[in-house]
Amino acid sequence: MNIKRRLFVSNLLMIVIPVTVSLAVFFGGLHLYAVVAGLNEYQRSGAEISFVDAIERVRELVEKWRADIGRMADDVGEFNRRYSNDGRLALSVYGKDGKLLILPPPAPPEGVSLIEQALRQKEPVTLFSRTAVHAQTVGDYRVVLRSGYRFRRPSPPQNYKSVMTNGALVSLVCSVFIILITSRFLTQFVFRRIVRAMDTLTYGFRQVRDGNLGFRIDYREKDEFSEVCVAFNEMAGRLLDSVSARQRDEQSRKELIAGISHDLRTPLTSIKAYVEGLEKGVAATPETRERYIDTIKDKTNDLEHIIDTLFLFSKLDAGEFPYRMERVSLGVVAGEVVESLAGEYAARGLDISLSQGAGGALVDIDPAQMRYVMINIFENSVKYKNKERGKMRVALFESGENVALSLTDDGPGVPDKALPRLFDVFYRGDPSRNNPSKGSGLGLAVAAKIVRYFGGSVKAEAAPGSGLSIVMTFPAHGGDGKASGAWTRKKF
């Protein structure tokens, strides 16, 4: 039973039970007090046998006398001794001439006329006036039963009013006592479960306050508090996830600082060494000086790339990057990127091909940033390829109500345990980071943030045989079923 129903039942019972019990106790106690005080005699009225019952008794006697008339006098005397001690019932026998043969107590004046009427008839008759008369014939005799002879009501005792007042007060006190006990019981009936639930919740909050975020409330009652306990468990779960995410962010921040420091220090050290070589005349020939200057330019470009990528990552992380979202065909965007960059990357030893199986599915993206994402993945494949010519296959396919874009190369791939961490900030397969030309480890992290901003998801998978596959999935918004051609942009 839930709390609302218990409260309704309790409120109803707190009215019905006290009223019923108090009335029963009041009137029952009043009657008991009257009996104890000796007032029952005053309250008793009427004969020990009613007039109707007396008629039945007379009929039984008449049947008996028809068989044995000699018992009439004795039976009449016995009847009068038994029921006429207060003059309320009397049985008489009259002869044919109306003469009274068996004498009962004298009849009151108002009963004489009824008796005379009853004697003039032969059939059984019952007459009522201020008194009552019943007459029956047996043989030569007329049997008459009358009531109301010298009827009087006993006078009440002199202290009747005070006695009844005291009885009423005692009954009232008992009723109040019963009401208090009933209210106490009903209050416990309702609030016992509420207090128990509140104690459980209080204990749970103290556990969370003390840092035990893994604590969960096991509350099995089916009432309003069950929803509160479910909400508490969800809150504790979210707090645990938040703290865990904060710890992961803290660890990522430490790795970010360590990684950026290392990646900046390496080209700076090289630049400093080559500048000193130029200053001290180590580069004695024009060819050597030109080589030193080209190296310094390359290292400066590396520094610029790291700083630009870090700046872009910080903008994305702060949510301040200015996206230009449009509803476009993902196949068309991917086709334009591949078409414009295939020649450049072919010259660098990476052959890019495109296959489409998603038609003209539309997605909400920023085409320029989508180009940046694909270029980042192409650059990783160029840097990590272990063959003279590598291959990159770009494919589109439908995935339920989504459209997916996969970029798969045939490079060395990465260990399975490293796949989930490829999109972490500054993560690189080379923990020692001895080869700065392999990148800073920010590129895939930036690409993942962009894809997630588009409402999509990204994951890394091991390609069949060898290599790495980056799969990006976006919510689809229909399309015209065409895989090529210009698209209609819907700006936001």
C-alpha positions as a printed NumPy array, in Angstrom:
array([[  0.   ,   0.   ,   0.   ],
       [  1.488,   3.352,  -1.007],
       [  1.777,   6.369,   1.291],
       [ -1.178,   8.255,  -0.216],
       [ -3.508,   5.305,   0.243],
       [ -2.242,   4.689,   3.77 ],
       [ -2.884,   8.346,   4.617],
       [ -6.394,   8.173,   3.135],
       [ -7.218,   4.969,   5.041],
       [ -5.662,   6.374,   8.206],
       [ -7.65 ,   9.62 ,   8.009],
       [-10.846,   7.666,   7.362],
       [-10.208,   5.281,  10.244],
       [ -9.246,   8.16 ,  12.543],
       [-12.824,   9.398,  12.076],
       [-14.763,   6.119,  11.915],
       [-12.981,   4.13 ,  14.628],
       [-12.898,   6.822,  17.348],
       [-16.551,   7.746,  16.715],
       [-17.712,   4.122,  16.692],
       [-15.607,   3.096,  19.679],
       [-16.444,   6.205,  21.666],
       [-20.198,   5.754,  21.114],
       [-19.982,   2.084,  22.047],
       [-17.892,   2.838,  25.108],
       [-20.093,   5.789,  26.116],
       [-23.445,   4.035,  25.938],
       [-22.083,   0.672,  27.081],
       [-20.338,   2.306,  30.027],
       [-23.438,   4.305,  30.844],
       [-25.565,   1.154,  30.91 ],
       [-22.982,  -0.704,  33.011],
       [-22.794,   2.195,  35.421],
       [-26.582,   2.239,  35.683],
       [-26.634,  -1.477,  36.487],
       [-23.915,  -1.098,  39.097],
       [-25.741,   1.901,  40.582],
       [-28.972,  -0.124,  40.858],
       [-30.96 ,   1.84 ,  38.293],
       [-31.888,  -1.212,  36.239],
       [-35.043,  -1.737,  38.275],
       [-36.234,   1.724,  37.398],
       [-35.498,   1.185,  33.737],
       [-37.38 ,  -2.137,  33.643],
       [-41.048,  -1.692,  32.688],
       [-43.855,  -4.073,  31.681],
       [-44.723,  -7.54 ,  32.955],
       [-42.383, -10.462,  33.042],
       [-44.497, -11.914,  30.23 ],
       [-46.101,  -9.861,  27.456],
       [-49.876,  -9.843,  26.848],
       [-49.429, -11.608,  23.49 ],
       [-47.371, -14.361,  25.087],
       [-49.98 , -14.633,  27.843],
       [-52.722, -15.199,  25.206],
       [-50.7  , -18.109,  23.81 ],
       [-50.336, -19.505,  27.31 ],
       [-54.131, -19.247,  27.853],
       [-54.793, -21.075,  24.581],
       [-52.553, -23.891,  25.729],
       [-54.465, -24.081,  29.027],
       [-57.85 , -24.122,  27.201],
       [-56.75 , -27.094,  25.11 ],
       [-55.589, -28.802,  28.281],
       [-58.912, -28.154,  30.062],
       [-60.954, -29.544,  27.217],
       [-59.339, -32.848,  28.002],
       [-59.344, -32.455,  31.81 ],
       [-61.645, -29.704,  33.147],
       [-60.857, -30.653,  36.734],
       [-57.444, -28.956,  36.561],
       [-58.954, -25.556,  35.7  ],
       [-59.041, -24.054,  39.213],
       [-55.481, -25.097,  40.007],
       [-54.122, -23.876,  36.679],
       [-55.871, -20.502,  37.006],
       [-54.536, -20.034,  40.497],
       [-51.025, -20.971,  39.368],
       [-51.215, -18.553,  36.43 ],
       [-52.342, -15.651,  38.642],
       [-49.695, -16.403,  41.288],
       [-47.038, -16.425,  38.585],
       [-48.03 , -13.446,  36.448],
       [-50.335, -11.273,  38.599],
       [-48.036, -10.322,  41.452],
       [-48.007,  -6.695,  40.225],
       [-51.611,  -6.693,  38.947],
       [-50.682,  -6.359,  35.265],
       [-52.129,  -9.736,  34.123],
       [-55.117, -11.632,  35.544],
       [-56.96 , -14.776,  34.46 ],
       [-60.699, -15.207,  35.439],
       [-63.344, -17.906,  34.821],
       [-67.055, -17.057,  34.38 ],
       [-70.106, -19.316,  34.233],
       [-72.992, -19.359,  31.692],
       [-74.853, -16.623,  33.534],
       [-71.768, -14.376,  33.565],
       [-71.102, -15.029,  37.221],
       [-67.469, -14.882,  38.299],
       [-66.466, -18.351,  39.481],
       [-62.712, -18.046,  40.056],
       [-61.76 , -14.727,  41.648],
       [-58.67 , -12.821,  40.496],
       [-57.659,  -9.383,  41.821],
       [-60.417,  -6.77 ,  41.208],
       [-60.535,  -5.302,  37.713],
       [-60.064,  -1.544,  37.197],
       [-63.229,   0.367,  36.185],
       [-62.06 ,   0.847,  32.583],
       [-61.642,  -2.95 ,  32.243],
       [-65.179,  -3.936,  33.427],
       [-66.906,  -2.829,  30.218],
       [-64.443,  -4.791,  28.08 ],
       [-65.042,  -7.91 ,  30.199],
       [-68.817,  -7.568,  29.805],
       [-68.422,  -7.287,  26.021],
       [-66.2  , -10.346,  25.935],
       [-68.761, -12.387,  28.045],
       [-71.584, -11.634,  25.609],
       [-69.713, -13.401,  22.786],
       [-69.107, -17.112,  22.321],
       [-66.113, -17.056,  19.968],
       [-62.537, -16.254,  21.039],
       [-62.168, -12.502,  21.103],
       [-59.513,  -9.915,  22.002],
       [-60.6  ,  -6.378,  22.9  ],
       [-58.447,  -3.281,  23.489],
       [-59.156,   0.027,  25.174],
       [-57.054,   1.604,  27.889],
       [-56.663,  -2.002,  28.975],
       [-56.798,  -5.295,  27.02 ],
       [-59.109,  -8.356,  27.366],
       [-58.933, -11.767,  25.713],
       [-61.769, -14.325,  26.132],
       [-62.192, -17.988,  25.094],
       [-64.937, -20.618,  25.736],
       [-64.213, -24.043,  27.159],
       [-67.221, -26.201,  27.933],
       [-69.742, -24.196,  29.956],
       [-67.132, -21.681,  31.075],
       [-65.802, -18.408,  29.657],
       [-62.087, -17.823,  30.35 ],
       [-61.073, -14.141,  30.427],
       [-57.51 , -12.753,  30.367],
       [-57.128,  -9.088,  31.157],
       [-54.177,  -6.691,  31.528],
       [-53.563,  -3.272,  33.002],
       [-54.956,  -3.998,  36.479],
       [-53.591,  -1.397,  38.945],
       [-50.789,  -0.527,  36.533],
       [-48.187,   1.868,  37.976],
       [-44.584,   2.861,  37.191],
       [-42.075,   2.802,  40.044],
       [-40.759,   6.204,  41.02 ],
       [-37.132,   6.964,  40.168],
       [-34.623,   7.282,  42.981],
       [-34.018,  10.774,  44.288],
       [-30.318,  10.859,  43.077],
       [-31.078,   9.505,  39.586],
       [-29.905,  12.671,  37.784],
       [-26.614,  12.937,  39.65 ],
       [-25.929,   9.227,  39.233],
       [-26.538,   9.388,  35.471],
       [-24.378,  12.54 ,  35.199],
       [-21.482,  10.79 ,  36.929],
       [-21.94 ,   7.77 ,  34.639],
       [-21.854,  10.017,  31.569],
       [-18.608,  11.653,  32.756],
       [-16.939,   8.272,  33.366],
       [-18.029,   7.057,  29.929],
       [-16.755,  10.279,  28.324],
       [-13.318,   9.878,  29.955],
       [-13.117,   6.287,  28.729],
       [-14.113,   7.412,  25.216],
       [-11.363,  10.061,  25.14 ],
       [ -8.83 ,   7.475,  26.31 ],
       [ -9.9  ,   5.086,  23.541],
       [ -9.636,   7.88 ,  20.94 ],
       [ -6.083,   8.705,  22.048],
       [ -4.993,   5.065,  21.849],
       [ -6.606,   4.67 ,  18.404],
       [ -4.982,   7.849,  17.096],
       [ -1.609,   6.676,  18.41 ],
       [ -1.951,   3.332,  16.648],
       [ -3.065,   4.862,  13.334],
       [ -0.261,   7.43 ,  13.466],
       [  2.301,   4.666,  13.864],
       [  0.562,   2.735,  11.062],
       [  1.21 ,   5.599,   8.637],
       [  4.452,   7.186,   9.816],
       [  6.406,   4.058,  10.721],
       [  7.115,   3.335,   7.047],
       [  7.798,   7.024,   6.313],
       [ 10.332,   7.246,   9.138],
       [ 11.997,   4.002,   8.053],
       [ 12.277,   5.261,   4.466],
       [ 13.654,   8.619,   5.623],
       [ 16.273,   6.852,   7.757],
       [ 17.293,   4.774,   4.726],
       [ 17.633,   7.881,   2.562],
       [ 19.562,   9.726,   5.273],
       [ 22.006,   6.831,   5.576],
       [ 22.451,   6.8  ,   1.788],
       [ 23.166,  10.543,   1.636],
       [ 25.726,  10.197,   4.423],
       [ 27.463,   7.442,   2.471],
       [ 27.668,   9.662,  -0.615],
       [ 28.775,  12.618,   1.503],
       [ 31.618,  10.515,   2.902],
       [ 32.793,   9.605,  -0.598],
       [ 31.235,   6.161,  -1.017],
       [ 29.804,   6.886,  -4.481],
       [ 29.363,   3.188,  -5.169],
       [ 26.663,   2.897,  -2.468],
       [ 23.156,   2.077,  -3.708],
       [ 19.887,   2.   ,  -1.741],
       [ 18.086,  -1.341,  -1.798],
       [ 14.46 ,  -0.248,  -1.23 ],
       [ 11.849,  -2.841,  -2.209],
       [  8.617,  -1.244,  -1.019],
       [  6.137,  -0.18 ,  -3.701],
       [  5.337,   3.384,  -2.642],
       [  6.334,   6.974,  -3.376],
       [  9.741,   6.52 ,  -1.738],
       [ 10.699,   3.848,  -4.282],
       [ 10.902,   6.559,  -6.97 ],
       [ 12.986,   8.74 ,  -4.638],
       [ 15.391,   5.849,  -3.993],
       [ 15.649,   5.128,  -7.729],
       [ 16.429,   8.815,  -8.32 ],
       [ 19.022,   8.685,  -5.51 ],
       [ 20.727,   5.665,  -7.103],
       [ 20.757,   7.417, -10.478],
       [ 22.197,  10.537,  -8.852],
       [ 24.91 ,   8.502,  -7.136],
       [ 25.702,   6.79 , -10.447],
       [ 25.993,  10.121, -12.237],
       [ 28.171,  11.512,  -9.462],
       [ 30.413,   8.463,  -9.758],
       [ 30.6  ,   8.922, -13.537],
       [ 31.296,  12.638, -13.07 ],
       [ 34.083,  12.014, -10.582],
       [ 35.542,   9.284, -12.778],
       [ 35.382,  11.593, -15.8  ],
       [ 37.027,  14.334, -13.774],
       [ 39.795,  11.971, -12.773],
       [ 40.239,  10.938, -16.389],
       [ 40.294,  14.59 , -17.438],
       [ 42.884,  15.291, -14.795],
       [ 45.003,  12.429, -16.064],
       [ 44.513,  13.622, -19.649],
       [ 45.52 ,  17.126, -18.609],
       [ 48.706,  15.816, -17.07 ],
       [ 49.433,  13.814, -20.205],
       [ 48.61 ,  16.904, -22.294],
       [ 51.112,  19.039, -20.42 ],
       [ 53.783,  16.336, -20.562],
       [ 53.119,  15.636, -24.259],
       [ 53.053,  19.233, -25.426],
       [ 56.174,  19.998, -23.435],
       [ 58.011,  17.105, -25.09 ],
       [ 56.708,  17.855, -28.58 ],
       [ 57.628,  21.531, -28.321],
       [ 60.999,  20.929, -26.745],
       [ 62.194,  18.515, -29.471],
       [ 61.945,  20.909, -32.476],
       [ 63.12 ,  23.829, -30.323],
       [ 66.218,  21.887, -29.36 ],
       [ 66.925,  21.128, -33.02 ],
       [ 66.385,  24.766, -34.039],
       [ 68.687,  25.962, -31.282],
       [ 71.407,  23.495, -32.293],
       [ 71.305,  24.48 , -35.974],
       [ 71.272,  28.209, -35.131],
       [ 74.359,  27.736, -32.938],
       [ 75.986,  25.813, -35.769],
       [ 75.397,  28.754, -38.092],
       [ 76.683,  31.221, -35.5  ],
       [ 79.869,  29.281, -34.807],
       [ 80.592,  28.649, -38.462],
       [ 80.076,  24.907, -38.287],
       [ 78.238,  25.17 , -41.6  ],
       [ 81.307,  26.267, -43.601],
       [ 79.938,  25.71 , -47.079],
       [ 76.938,  27.318, -48.756],
       [ 75.321,  23.912, -49.228],
       [ 75.651,  23.119, -45.517],
       [ 74.239,  26.513, -44.501],
       [ 71.299,  26.051, -46.883],
       [ 70.646,  22.598, -45.414],
       [ 70.753,  24.042, -41.886],
       [ 68.321,  26.806, -42.833],
       [ 65.898,  24.319, -44.469],
       [ 65.997,  22.167, -41.345],
       [ 65.246,  25.199, -39.177],
       [ 62.284,  26.03 , -41.449],
       [ 60.954,  22.475, -41.19 ],
       [ 61.226,  22.463, -37.394],
       [ 59.549,  25.881, -37.272],
       [ 56.699,  24.519, -39.407],
       [ 56.395,  21.579, -37.003],
       [ 56.147,  24.009, -34.093],
       [ 53.549,  26.079, -35.942],
       [ 51.498,  22.966, -36.73 ],
       [ 51.572,  21.808, -33.094],
       [ 50.565,  25.239, -31.822],
       [ 47.76 ,  25.604, -34.383],
       [ 46.414,  22.153, -33.576],
       [ 46.588,  22.865, -29.836],
       [ 44.768,  26.166, -30.362],
       [ 42.075,  24.419, -32.397],
       [ 41.704,  21.731, -29.725],
       [ 41.318,  24.35 , -26.977],
       [ 38.628,  26.136, -29.024],
       [ 36.762,  22.879, -29.584],
       [ 37.067,  21.906, -25.922],
       [ 35.696,  25.289, -24.801],
       [ 32.832,  25.12 , -27.335],
       [ 33.921,  28.394, -28.942],
       [ 34.733,  27.087, -32.392],
       [ 32.6  ,  28.786, -35.116],
       [ 30.934,  25.935, -37.032],
       [ 28.94 ,  26.602, -40.207],
       [ 26.465,  23.749, -40.131],
       [ 24.724,  22.708, -43.366],
       [ 22.515,  19.808, -44.419],
       [ 24.518,  18.185, -47.211],
       [ 25.103,  14.852, -48.916],
       [ 27.927,  13.077, -47.068],
       [ 28.764,  11.128, -50.233],
       [ 29.229,  14.326, -52.232],
       [ 31.426,  15.915, -49.536],
       [ 33.6  ,  12.815, -49.275],
       [ 33.806,  12.569, -53.094],
       [ 34.973,  16.181, -53.417],
       [ 37.638,  15.704, -50.738],
       [ 38.98 ,  12.55 , -52.363],
       [ 38.883,  14.095, -55.849],
       [ 40.778,  17.208, -54.742],
       [ 43.447,  15.43 , -52.671],
       [ 43.97 ,  12.085, -54.442],
       [ 46.748,  13.416, -56.701],
       [ 48.635,  15.119, -53.844],
       [ 48.632,  12.019, -51.627],
       [ 49.433,   9.725, -54.567],
       [ 52.642,  11.718, -54.971],
       [ 53.37 ,  11.021, -51.289],
       [ 52.817,   7.285, -51.699],
       [ 49.155,   6.911, -50.621],
       [ 46.557,   5.829, -53.164],
       [ 43.007,   6.882, -52.17 ],
       [ 39.87 ,   5.275, -53.626],
       [ 36.152,   5.951, -52.98 ],
       [ 33.165,   3.576, -52.944],
       [ 29.633,   4.669, -52.058],
       [ 26.767,   2.52 , -50.822],
       [ 24.643,   5.099, -49.005],
       [ 23.144,   6.969, -51.943],
       [ 22.56 ,  10.648, -51.368],
       [ 21.918,  10.451, -47.586],
       [ 21.912,  13.93 , -46.036],
       [ 23.703,  14.81 , -42.804],
       [ 24.134,  17.956, -40.723],
       [ 27.85 ,  18.873, -40.789],
       [ 30.299,  21.682, -41.497],
       [ 31.821,  20.616, -44.864],
       [ 35.079,  22.505, -44.24 ],
       [ 35.619,  20.824, -40.884],
       [ 34.646,  17.453, -42.364],
       [ 37.448,  18.004, -44.894],
       [ 39.825,  18.733, -41.992],
       [ 38.803,  15.46 , -40.301],
       [ 39.478,  13.4  , -43.433],
       [ 42.833,  15.121, -44.036],
       [ 43.912,  14.292, -40.464],
       [ 43.201,  10.61 , -41.08 ],
       [ 44.99 ,  10.709, -44.468],
       [ 48.021,  12.31 , -42.787],
       [ 48.168,   9.571, -40.166],
       [ 48.116,   6.904, -42.862],
       [ 50.969,   8.633, -44.76 ],
       [ 53.07 ,   8.99 , -41.61 ],
       [ 52.616,   5.433, -40.372],
       [ 52.578,   3.471, -43.687],
       [ 55.17 ,   0.684, -43.816],
       [ 55.108,   0.139, -47.586],
       [ 56.453,   2.15 , -50.474],
       [ 52.873,   2.696, -51.618],
       [ 50.012,   2.563, -49.206],
       [ 46.304,   2.297, -49.937],
       [ 43.365,   4.143, -48.406],
       [ 39.781,   3.105, -49.166],
       [ 36.99 ,   5.593, -48.387],
       [ 33.547,   3.952, -48.231],
       [ 30.005,   5.053, -47.366],
       [ 27.272,   2.666, -46.214],
       [ 23.953,   2.748, -44.404],
       [ 23.754,   1.676, -40.761],
       [ 20.104,   1.546, -39.64 ],
       [ 18.846,   5.141, -39.607],
       [ 22.41 ,   6.43 , -39.832],
       [ 25.   ,   6.803, -42.554],
       [ 28.596,   5.725, -41.92 ],
       [ 31.883,   6.862, -43.479],
       [ 34.884,   4.546, -43.099],
       [ 38.515,   5.294, -43.973],
       [ 40.586,   2.102, -44.089],
       [ 44.329,   1.842, -44.823],
       [ 46.678,  -1.12 , -45.236],
       [ 49.344,   0.107, -42.84 ],
       [ 50.797,  -1.647, -39.796],
       [ 47.675,  -1.044, -37.706],
       [ 47.685,  -0.727, -33.907],
       [ 47.347,  -3.289, -31.093],
       [ 43.772,  -4.097, -30.031],
       [ 44.317,  -2.645, -26.564],
       [ 45.367,   0.672, -28.114],
       [ 42.267,   1.07 , -30.323],
       [ 40.047,   2.708, -27.637],
       [ 42.796,   5.258, -26.842],
       [ 43.547,   6.489, -30.347],
       [ 41.252,   9.498, -29.849],
       [ 42.711,  10.472, -26.467],
       [ 44.586,  13.757, -26.259],
       [ 48.29 ,  13.39 , -27.121],
       [ 48.092,   9.611, -27.366],
       [ 50.628,   8.055, -29.709],
       [ 51.548,   4.487, -30.406],
       [ 55.148,   5.41 , -29.611],
       [ 55.147,   6.077, -25.84 ],
       [ 58.713,   7.412, -25.94 ],
       [ 57.693,   9.987, -28.586],
       [ 61.186,   9.758, -30.074],
       [ 59.983,  10.452, -33.611],
       [ 58.356,  13.904, -33.777],
       [ 57.626,  13.438, -37.48 ],
       [ 54.914,  10.949, -36.53 ],
       [ 52.758,  13.8  , -35.214],
       [ 51.792,  15.243, -31.838],
       [ 48.876,  12.913, -31.077],
       [ 46.367,  15.765, -31.195],
       [ 45.062,  15.207, -34.711],
       [ 42.724,  12.275, -34.038],
       [ 41.536,  13.86 , -30.767],
       [ 40.541,  17.011, -32.68 ],
       [ 38.874,  14.936, -35.415],
       [ 36.849,  12.993, -32.831],
       [ 35.648,  16.215, -31.159],
       [ 34.469,  17.603, -34.493],
       [ 32.571,  14.412, -35.387],
       [ 30.877,  14.314, -31.979],
       [ 29.886,  17.96 , -32.33 ],
       [ 28.084,  16.969, -35.528],
       [ 26.034,  14.513, -33.437],
       [ 27.975,  11.558, -34.763],
       [ 30.266,   8.94 , -33.266],
       [ 33.729,   7.698, -34.193],
       [ 35.58 ,   4.477, -33.47 ],
       [ 38.784,   2.714, -34.537],
       [ 38.778,  -0.882, -35.744],
       [ 41.399,  -3.312, -36.897],
       [ 41.171,  -3.734, -40.697],
       [ 41.093,  -7.252, -42.179],
       [ 44.626,  -8.523, -42.7  ],
       [ 46.495,  -5.453, -41.524],
       [ 45.798,  -1.779, -41.263],
       [ 43.445,   0.517, -39.413],
       [ 39.863,   1.547, -40.095],
       [ 38.338,   4.767, -38.737],
       [ 34.503,   4.602, -38.85 ],
       [ 32.377,   7.751, -38.41 ],
       [ 28.582,   7.46 , -38.069],
       [ 26.123,  10.348, -38.502],
       [ 22.302,  10.613, -38.182],
       [ 20.756,  10.538, -41.66 ],
       [ 18.007,  12.933, -42.788],
       [ 16.806,  11.22 , -45.965],
       [ 18.086,  12.041, -49.457],
       [ 17.375,  11.818, -53.148],
       [ 19.025,   8.447, -53.708],
       [ 21.841,   9.923, -55.829],
       [ 25.473,   9.372, -54.934],
       [ 27.017,  12.153, -56.947],
       [ 26.339,  15.611, -58.262],
       [ 25.791,  18.899, -56.517],
       [ 23.934,  18.933, -53.24 ],
       [ 21.437,  21.424, -51.845],
       [ 22.815,  23.058, -48.744],
       [ 20.496,  23.887, -45.89 ],
       [ 22.161,  26.464, -43.651],
       [ 21.436,  26.688, -39.906]])
